[in-house]
Amino acid sequence: MAMLLVMVVDGLSLFVSTVWSLQERRFSSTFEAVSSAAVSLTMALVVCFLSIQSHSRGDMFLPFV
């Protein structure tokens, strides 16, 4: 009986650790996607802002230099 209880507890701990690591992986993937989108959006806005400023002054400006 004690051996059965040990097997059940061991199986439950394996199940919980597997679910926990899958949840961490899902959170990590979501965080990477959101941070990548935020960086892309920020860079696009900066390039747009710099382009608008250079056109309003009449200077020729290369935003990637």
C-alpha distance (Angstrom), angle and dihedral (degrees) to the residues before:
residue distance angle dihedral
M1 . . .
A2 3.78 . .
M3 3.80 90.4 .
L4 3.81 90.4 53.9
L5 3.80 90.8 51.0
V6 3.82 90.6 50.2
M7 3.83 90.6 51.0
V8 3.82 91.9 49.3
V9 3.80 92.9 48.7
D10 3.81 91.1 46.4
G11 3.82 90.7 49.8
L12 3.79 91.5 48.9
S13 3.80 92.4 49.3
L14 3.81 90.5 50.3
F15 3.82 90.5 49.3
V16 3.81 93.1 48.6
S17 3.81 93.4 47.3
T18 3.82 90.9 49.1
V19 3.81 92.8 49.9
W20 3.81 90.3 45.6
S21 3.82 93.4 52.6
L22 3.81 91.8 46.4
Q23 3.80 89.5 52.4
E24 3.83 90.9 49.7
R25 3.79 90.5 50.0
R26 3.81 91.4 50.1
F27 3.82 91.1 49.5
S28 3.80 90.8 48.6
S29 3.81 92.3 51.0
T30 3.80 91.9 48.1
F31 3.80 91.8 48.4
E32 3.82 91.9 49.8
A33 3.82 91.9 49.9
V34 3.80 94.2 48.0
S35 3.80 94.3 45.6
S36 3.82 91.1 48.2
A37 3.81 90.9 51.0
A38 3.81 90.8 48.0
V39 3.82 92.3 51.2
S40 3.81 91.6 47.9
L41 3.79 92.3 49.0
T42 3.80 92.2 47.2
M43 3.80 92.6 49.7
A44 3.82 91.4 48.4
L45 3.79 91.0 51.2
V46 3.82 92.4 48.4
V47 3.82 92.0 50.4
C48 3.80 90.3 46.9
F49 3.80 92.1 48.9
L50 3.81 92.5 48.2
S51 3.79 90.6 47.8
I52 3.80 91.8 51.5
Q53 3.81 91.2 48.8
S54 3.80 93.6 49.6
H55 3.81 92.2 49.8
S56 3.78 92.9 49.1
R57 3.84 91.5 53.2
G58 3.77 93.8 43.2
D59 3.82 92.5 -126.7
M60 3.74 123.2 133.5
F61 3.78 106.7 -118.4
L62 3.78 129.3 179.2
P63 3.81 107.4 -150.3
F64 3.80 94.1 -160.4
V65 3.81 96.9 55.7
